[in-house]
Amino acid sequence: MLFGSDRYMKTTEKKYEFLKDEIRKMGRVGIAFSSGVDSTFLLNTSLEVLGKENVIAFTGISASFPEREKREAKAFCKEKGVKQICFDPEMLKDAQFVVNPTDRCYHCKSNIFGKIKELAGENGISHILEGSNADDKSDYRPGFKAIQELGIESPLMTVGLTKDEIRMLSKAQGLYTWDKPAYACLASRFVYGETIDKNRLEMTDRAEQLLIDLGFKQVRVRVHGMGKNTVARIETEPDEIARIVRDDIRNEIYTKFKEYGFAYVALDMKGYRMGSMNETIKISDNKSGE
């Protein structure tokens, strides 16, 4: 038994059946697809209920979207035979995104989902779904305001499915993402108020990929400062801290991070936690996890 008691599983199964009923009523859907745990489960469930002829996956590919996620998103759609429309939201041309205010996610989601809405309309789709789940109500999430304003639907949240439940159901469906680490776009690695640019996004992507290649599963490389004073603050699971400071691994990380352009490399002693960049700001009523 994966995540608890029989009663827990029965409750989860009821939510899942409710989800399928809700999707079935829609007839045709477009899925905002990033290859993360939630959107992969939502896309797979939609395909199961409606068939691939009634589902389109929309994937925004920009400098803040890691290369590995792009490859995984395309591979999954190819495997399932579902139509995928990839587009560049050109976030770095959006001044409100680049200056990185505390509501950056609002501007980002407005841009991405606005384009998805246009593309969906061109393809005769009126129901656009995204993968926020019931747990997402508990974190700072200004991007969700944009999603609501655009009329995007969040069925996983509507039926009350939590992240653990989605992982359990994903494993039952045979999805490789069932134990995939939580992910947020690379823009969430930067200190609010510090400019986001293509070079530092690429530095961050390479740095996190190195950590993943070294076997660290849940990681973030938070970026502080700019230019010659750029600091990489590494977050990994607390039980991985002893391994990351082992001489051979520590030296490789330091050497490679310097090659990528970081002036200093630091380890966060508290370890990974969602939304650590939000710890220094006043949280509003709009919730969004990064």
Steps between C-alpha positions, in 0.01 A plus 500: 500500500657826387357793687294378791186313595230336290270784601750755366525312172122476464468875555768559237326268255173692547677826420655337194161382373361849556793642302431268208131591505584871490741456207255278314238777509741739325524298179824657371778650711832676477757421769771741614775238500844539660587129557474547877320257733165678492472597133619156386234332714234744374598447137509122535161493673350724230633267232351201681159667526473687168745333263795669330282650226332722762809616690775748414806566716631858508861549611662838548873469437715792612837569662342433842394147393784247558626302204427167671135599554465596136639163389275310740189692394560431131588134562183440702273655237670301227462178700128566559435619145340819625520825305740741669524869418824656623543875508744758629333741744800734459504583869827691476323761284251564782637781719270403788655155502861610454504744794383211718246656738341294778202438270722388212310173478180694427654666194658173387175302524303780335736482204519122469132423556394793286689343209361155580150645495564649154642172367217299651244725334671452163465124553135508604560430869309689768610305809862566604626303799805549723648287775472690830403258777335532841834549678578807291255705705751510785787691333556849351351472152438830315499312170177330597324838489593528131374148437164584655472831312548321168239237577747210506366194684685317779316167532753334734443779750125496440466132592740537794786277384820556699856452372536168685175374352608604152827314547313189614263513202790572265679187618182299446488638144862399441622857460873553550422835662340343807815565707641788298626786719295818532588757237452873442624719216857627518385859554404399855871459583567875498476756780197723449606833354813362331480497121435170324710447187570217256859446609420446868204278414734282294757498782232383741371232265851359451572512874182314596554245224849431636357432845238267350770320300693454825200319645331773703129469441331801660717808442483874449777742408389836635676800345606804701675806356604579145809524284829431675326453834247232402451241774351153450320380816440125473200338665473122518323259731641512857599132486711574190706778658764261632556363149507836325787621722706188436832624360473349151143620444553839668805572286326398178200720575719796587718464189206458261292779655798736459521397134129578458561856626427496874744696716413318821334168586315454829298222662174580679528327836123466543469303178236505227161654569237626262491875444807596703526823298163599649631491858607865496179648359158567646264232375177626345173316453609380155676168552767348267780249560843515345 
